[in-house]
Amino acid sequence: MKKTKQLSVGDPSTNVDLGAIVSKSHMNKILQYIDYNVFISKENIKGVVFFSGDRHFAEIHKLNYPNLSYPLYDFTTSPLSSPRHHLFFIEEKKNVKTRVPGSFYSNKNFLKCIVENVNNIDILKFQYKNKNGKIVFQQSLSEYDLGY
């Protein structure tokens, strides 16, 4: 596996359309995320992937920035042990500008991450699974997808 660094900070959620008028709390998250983008670029950090949760749904967002050599991904997952919810996710379903097609899943789920090496190329495989462990969506990122 490539040399890695871990940076754990707040909630850099990208679960809002950056071009939309959003609530103050989401605007703070966007501003925080932009700061991370600048920091990642300035420090030339490769392989950054964001994880967020407690949103009661799953989705992946892919964001391209001109100052970064690779896109940033945000994997959101729901709380598997939360009580049953009756949310319709009307606003969240509209947020498709940066969402990876097919990644939105509104039932209870969890995210499994697997590291594989295929032909000397490191691959991160992300599997969204429902509460019974069945894969409902998966996304793989190679070391090249993450700027290496």
MOLIN-V961351 format. One record per residue. N is the residue number from 1. PSI is psi in whole degrees, 0 to 359 (* if undefined). BURIAL is I if it has 16 or more other C-alpha atoms within 10 Angstrom, else O. D_LAST is the distance of its C-alpha to the last C-alpha in Angstrom with 1 decimal. Layout:
N;PSI;BURIAL;D_LAST / N;PSI;BURIAL;D_LAST
This chain:
1;144;O;10.9 / 2;158;O;8.1 / 3;128;O;9.9 / 4;156;O;10.8 / 5;148;O;13.2 / 6;129;O;15.8 / 7;112;O;17.5 / 8;118;O;20.5 / 9;138;O;22.5 / 10;216;O;25.3 / 11;94;O;24.8 / 12;40;I;22.3 / 13;134;I;23.8 / 14;29;I;23.1 / 15;24;I;25.9 / 16;151;I;27.8 / 17;118;I;27.8 / 18;342;O;26.7 / 19;358;O;29.4 / 20;161;O;32.2 / 21;124;O;34.8 / 22;170;O;34.0 / 23;164;O;35.7 / 24;319;O;35.5 / 25;320;O;33.5 / 26;324;I;30.9 / 27;320;O;30.9 / 28;321;O;30.2 / 29;320;I;27.2 / 30;313;I;25.9 / 31;320;O;26.5 / 32;317;I;24.8 / 33;318;I;21.7 / 34;320;O;21.8 / 35;319;O;21.9 / 36;317;O;18.8 / 37;313;I;17.0 / 38;315;O;18.4 / 39;314;O;17.5 / 40;317;I;13.8 / 41;311;I;13.8 / 42;320;O;16.1 / 43;358;O;14.4 / 44;49;O;10.9 / 45;128;I;9.7 / 46;155;I;6.4 / 47;24;I;7.2 / 48;129;I;10.8 / 49;133;O;13.2 / 50;145;I;16.9 / 51;134;I;19.9 / 52;164;I;23.4 / 53;192;I;26.7 / 54;38;O;30.4 / 55;356;I;30.6 / 56;22;I;32.7 / 57;172;I;30.4 / 58;148;I;26.9 / 59;163;I;24.4 / 60;134;I;20.8 / 61;141;I;20.0 / 62;120;O;17.2 / 63;128;O;17.2 / 64;131;O;15.9 / 65;137;O;16.4 / 66;335;O;16.7 / 67;358;O;15.5 / 68;146;I;12.0 / 69;358;I;9.2 / 70;157;I;8.8 / 71;154;I;11.9 / 72;137;I;13.2 / 73;141;I;15.0 / 74;117;I;18.2 / 75;120;I;19.8 / 76;138;I;23.5 / 77;161;I;26.0 / 78;165;I;29.7 / 79;117;I;31.9 / 80;328;I;33.0 / 81;9;O;36.1 / 82;159;O;37.3 / 83;160;O;40.7 / 84;136;O;41.0 / 85;157;O;40.3 / 86;52;O;42.0 / 87;147;O;39.5 / 88;348;O;39.1 / 89;40;O;35.8 / 90;309;O;37.2 / 91;319;O;35.1 / 92;323;I;31.9 / 93;335;O;32.4 / 94;341;O;32.6 / 95;74;I;29.2 / 96;355;O;27.4 / 97;317;O;25.8 / 98;359;I;22.3 / 99;138;I;23.0 / 100;124;I;21.3 / 101;133;O;24.4 / 102;356;O;26.3 / 103;346;I;24.6 / 104;127;I;27.7 / 105;121;I;29.8 / 106;3;I;32.8 / 107;169;I;34.2 / 108;141;I;33.4 / 109;171;I;30.1 / 110;162;I;27.4 / 111;127;I;23.7 / 112;132;O;22.5 / 113;131;O;18.9 / 114;135;O;18.1 / 115;126;O;15.3 / 116;157;O;15.5 / 117;117;O;14.2 / 118;116;O;15.2 / 119;46;O;15.4 / 120;23;O;12.9 / 121;124;O;10.2 / 122;134;I;9.9 / 123;132;I;11.5 / 124;122;I;12.9 / 125;124;O;16.3 / 126;124;I;18.4 / 127;119;I;22.1 / 128;130;I;24.8 / 129;147;I;28.0 / 130;181;I;31.6 / 131;343;O;34.0 / 132;1;O;35.0 / 133;4;O;31.5 / 134;134;O;31.3 / 135;126;I;27.9 / 136;342;O;28.4 / 137;145;I;24.9 / 138;152;I;21.5 / 139;133;O;18.0 / 140;141;O;15.0 / 141;127;O;11.3 / 142;169;I;8.8 / 143;329;I;5.4 / 144;324;O;5.0 / 145;337;I;7.5 / 146;18;I;5.9 / 147;4;I;3.8 / 148;*;O;0.0
